[in-house]
């Protein structure tokens, strides 16, 4: 294997790890941001259940964002500096949203009862700001930080798309974790968000090759075009299947309540593969290549060894935590 | 109010200009340097952030102590104390996490030169913090907060223990990196980038053990004064039940034991700084000229332009005695480091206010400890004094960090790269917008935090009555 002998495998391994961290982040923090987006549509007592369903997890979920940005920082410091200075204001707004939603979550339970509705609104607003800013940043990154009205419109549209995708996974989470009226509402929300997500995927798939000649080239050159044509087909099947299942839920004994969530994870995975394929071999589209932008091998080795030792434990106790809070959400109590 | 203070600060700081080109805009009228703005923004972020980890690192261990006392004595008062302080912990933890996530993003948005040059060293240390600490504390926090009725008592104890361990491990990595920026060793510069040569030397760099010990004790003091102060507030409102008394005693006794140790630790840290960063100590002491038998300047108005102190009140030879343990020892003055030393006034004042707060901490904690041991109760005077002291740890910690971080200037990594060299070239308006957003956000969050803290304390009282 050539890549093992010439030392390029380390940067590639880190790019892979980063993609994995981003996927896990989009799924895990995606569902709790999604719950935040949907919250104002629910009745006050239902909101308590929604919050309770994400309570034990949101903090660890958010840590995946720190890991993803940490990996970018560790392995590709130049790309990190370039991307974040280019996205200065969107980053500030995303962090603003992140702060608001993270704290309102805690304040709503501890502040005066008549302040609860206020903190619910802050939570929802913060969640939206965060989802929108992330979509905006993703779009801007994909089209190489292009300026101009159309570029900004595209960025904004993808911002809304990511909000729809998070809404979808949030609703799927609620279908799995709740029952009764709230679950029925969640099924309705999921259908609505699935329309949005489908539109989002079509928009990004059509617009990106038009904006970026390199992506056009990469996707439509033979012979890979036949292999990559599979990807949209798989996505279409996954979306169709999700619609089909959503229309038949809820079932007796709540069979299959986990299926929309699993299918949504599948859709997210396919989108990530599509994005990754478009970018490769660049870490910053058209500017910095993965192999050129990486840190020194001795530093990457130092962190990789630690990561390989720590990761099994991390995955282990994450599963442990999900097992403890497995099943339908009950009221959230400190004791 | 706050904005007036910032304007003055800006005027002071902007005396050191950088050569970053400026574009036209409203901030040019105010003569604002983008590097100064970026520094104010970073200082704002980190000052707000440090309050919360400084509280949670030690509060986690106090919670573990409550938990262990309960398991040993089976007296439910310990669980009452545990549950009340768990809520405070959860609030501080959430604020610490969200304000902390801002920090790594700032490296990219505002200080790309730092990561471009030192990424090979800073990167792995930050990466290890995420891997070994953040996931551990975040995951077990969920079990600690909401799992009490879902897991066995042992697992719940373990979760509390692991959350406290996680916060402490996290402080190790970040203090190691900060200390390395103060006293960089174990690396070589190849083609303008730092490369690690000896990881052990990097992790345990010369100032690291001292800074780590000083900070962990600062956290102990911060948490114990918060516990003592808020308990004294409840005590004054007539809530003198066993749980409140237990928390009050824990806070007071811990503070009373830690404060003299912290004074000794601070002295050791100062002597270590004298060895590796003498210019910082000279700024702390306000010593403009190298001299034997240097006096201890109690009060003065350091004039950075004239390079001398005005209105000086000093004790002869005491500075030499403290720093060199010899009445006629030589102490290096700022004249040896002209152009390479920090702005004197902010370092000089932060240091004096920190030491002053330390004195107040000693006075109140010992007075309260004396009363609690002798009379088994608190006099209203001492109880009232403890309430505002709930925040003394935050103030002293922030001031201490101002001493060490402003004291490192003009360097971002001592002797290798200046702070101005690391800054991104943003137009000042852009940084102005984000800085304005952060100031508004933090003012809002801090108000909500303090209000909620006292609301929770009052609600506790109402439930008991």
Interface residues (C-beta under 8 A of the other chain):
Chain A: X55 X56 X57 X59 X60 X62 X63 X65 X66 X67 X69 X70 X71 X73 X74 X75 X77 X78 X80 X81 X82 X83 X84 X85 X87 X88 X89 X91 X92 X93 X95 X96 X98 X99 X100 X102 X103 X105 X106 X107 X110 X111 X112 X295 X296 X298 X299 X302 X303 X306 X307 X310 X311 X314 X317 X318 X321 X324 X325 X332 X333 X334 X335
Chain B: X79 X83 X86 X87 X90 X91 X93 X94 X95 X97 X98 X99 X101 X102 X104 X105 X107 X108 X109 X110 X112 X113 X115 X116 X119 X120 X121 X123 X124 X126 X127 X128 X130 X131 X132 X134 X135 X136 X138 X139 X140 X141 X142 X143 X145 X146 X147 X148 X149 X150 X151 X193 X195 X196 X199 X424 X426 X430 X433 X434 X437 X438 X441 X445 X448 X451 X452 X455 X456
